[in-house]
């Protein structure tokens, strides 16, 4: 049944099947259950090459092809993917991965800060404000989505094991990178959001819809804390390699 609404984005089909299945063009075998879904640029490809990861599939798009790596580790295989940015494109890739076998997803990437937080600090979202569009195609409308407790616990356990400080937070997920206005930044901060990014709510909704478990950790990059003067800082690039290694460690210990 379609839940109807005057605003098209708030309309939701809760029962009928998709015309195009997420795995419709998949040719490889099933993927490992554990997946590191990374927003870390060339660090992912470098690590995959240095560790003899197998390219089991390439998702072909009109802009670029997305390599699906599998790391053959001592105890189990782990899927490793460098995601495109933005909720719609990232979720399209993740939906395919989940439908091809990945059921324990850890995502990692950078975020902008709304509060006064230093660069390269680790953040663990426990709730995401759904201010993007993609999540509304996977779950009925709501203001927030709560992230799954099991992967949050796995992330926190790994951080504690390495004596890495972190804070939990509510994140503001938005498609409109250039529409993070001064008043909106203040408004989001007042309602409890301390960071902003572009994918978390959508990825969480996709996994919830498909029956996979999803968690994410972030490292702080640019700052919107001073709405009168944007500070790009180093955009968190110094944390890419560390975050990749930490994400893999989380998955190795995630039962």
Number of C-alpha atoms within 10 A of each C-alpha: 8 10 11 12 10 7 7 9 15 16 17 18 15 13 8 8 8 8 6 8 11 17 14 9 11 15 10 11 10 14 22 21 18 25 29 25 24 24 22 22 15 12 18 22 17 11 16 18 13 8 12 12 20 16 16 15 17 15 13 11 8 5 6 10 12 16 18 20 25 22 19 15 11 6 7 11 17 22 25 26 24 23 25 20 16 20 22 19 13 21 25 17 21 23 20 18 25 26 20 18 17 23 20 22 25 24 23 25 25 29 27 26 27 23 17 12 17 14 23 21 17 22 22 20 23 18 20 26 23 25 18 20 17 24 26 21 18 20 20 15 16 11 8 16 21 15 23 18 13 14 22 21 14 20 24 18 15 20 18 12 9 9 9 11 11 16 11 15 16 23 31 30 26 23 19 13 12 6 10 16 13 13 10 12 23 18 12 19 20 10 10 15 23 24 32 28 23 25 27 35 29 32 28 27 25 25 25 18 14 13 13 20 22 24 25 25 26 26 26 25 25 23 24 22 21 15 16 8 9 11 16 13 13 12 18 21 17 13 20 22 17 10 23 23 12 18 23 19 15 22 20 17 11 17 10
